[in-house]
Amino acid sequence: MKRLEIPEFASEAEEAQWWYDNREVLGQNFRDALKKGTIHHGGPAAILRETQLVTVRLANRDLDRVEQVAKERGIGDHACIAELLREALDREDAKKAKKRKSA
């Protein structure tokens, strides 16, 4: 079984490409773990610890916009929402940092 280190990704598209590029190794690792009985439901435990399920109501028009952006970026709706939220939070952090510098 080849051990792959999952890197930090700059975008969901970059992450999707990494998983695609490593699909053969991942598939073989999956088959090996299945044979050994070491596979478990839910994916890598480290990833699961770093995420939390959140339910949010969105206006239909906003969801339509998310679907369009997701299609343009070539990612799923949920991944797109996470990416858009991360981008918005990064902009907020940049605004705060700019205010601190000018104060």
N, C-alpha and C positions, 0 to 999 in steps of 0.2 A: 504494500500500500504506500503510495507516494503522498507525503504530507505537503499540503499546500498552505501557505500563509496568505490569509485574506488581507489585502492591503486596504489602506484608506482610499476612498474614491472621491474625486472632485464633483462627480455628478452621477445621477442614476444611469445615464447612458454609458458612462465609463464603466460603471459596475456591471451593467448588462453585458458589455463587450468582454469583460474579464471572465464572467461566468461562461459565456459562449466560447471563448478561446480555450478555456480549460475543461470543456464538457467531456472530452474523452477520458481524462484523468479522473474527473469527478465521477463519471459513470463507472469506471473500473473500481474506484474506491468504494462506491455504493455496492457494487456486486460482491466485492471482497468482504465488506462488512456484513452483508446479507448472509453470505456463506458462513461467516464466523459467529453470527448471531449478536454482533455488537452494534447493530444499527438501532436507532431510536427515532420515535416520532417527533417531528417539530424542527428538525434542522440543528445546526450547530448551537450548542448551549450558550456560547459566548454571545452570539447574535441575539438569541432570545432574551438574555439578561439586559441587553442594551436597548431593547424596545419595549413599548407598552401599548396595548390596544386602547384606542380612544374613539369614542363615538361622537360625531359632530353632525348637527343638522345643517344642510346647505340649501340655499335657495336654488330652485330649478335652473334659473338663468346662470348662476355661478357654477353649478355642476356641468351645464352645457359648455361653459367656457373652459372648465378644467378638462373635459373630454377633448375639446379642440386642441388645447395646448399639449395634452398627452399624445394625441395623434401626431402633431407636428414634431414632438420630441422623440417619438417612437418608443414610448414607455406606457405602462398601464396607468389607469386613473389613480389608484391609491399611491403608487410610486410618485406620480406627478404631484399629488396634493402634498406629500411629504417634502418633495423637492422645492415646490413653491413656498411652503411654509419656512423651510430652511433659508431660502433666498431672502424672504421678507425679514426674518430674524437677523440675518447678516446685515441687511440694510439698516435696520434699527440700531444694531451695535455700531455700525460705521457712523451713523448720525450722532450717537452719544459720544463716541471718541472724538469726532470733529468739534462738538460743543465743548468738551473738556480742553481741547487744545486751544480753542479761541478764548477761553475764559481766563 
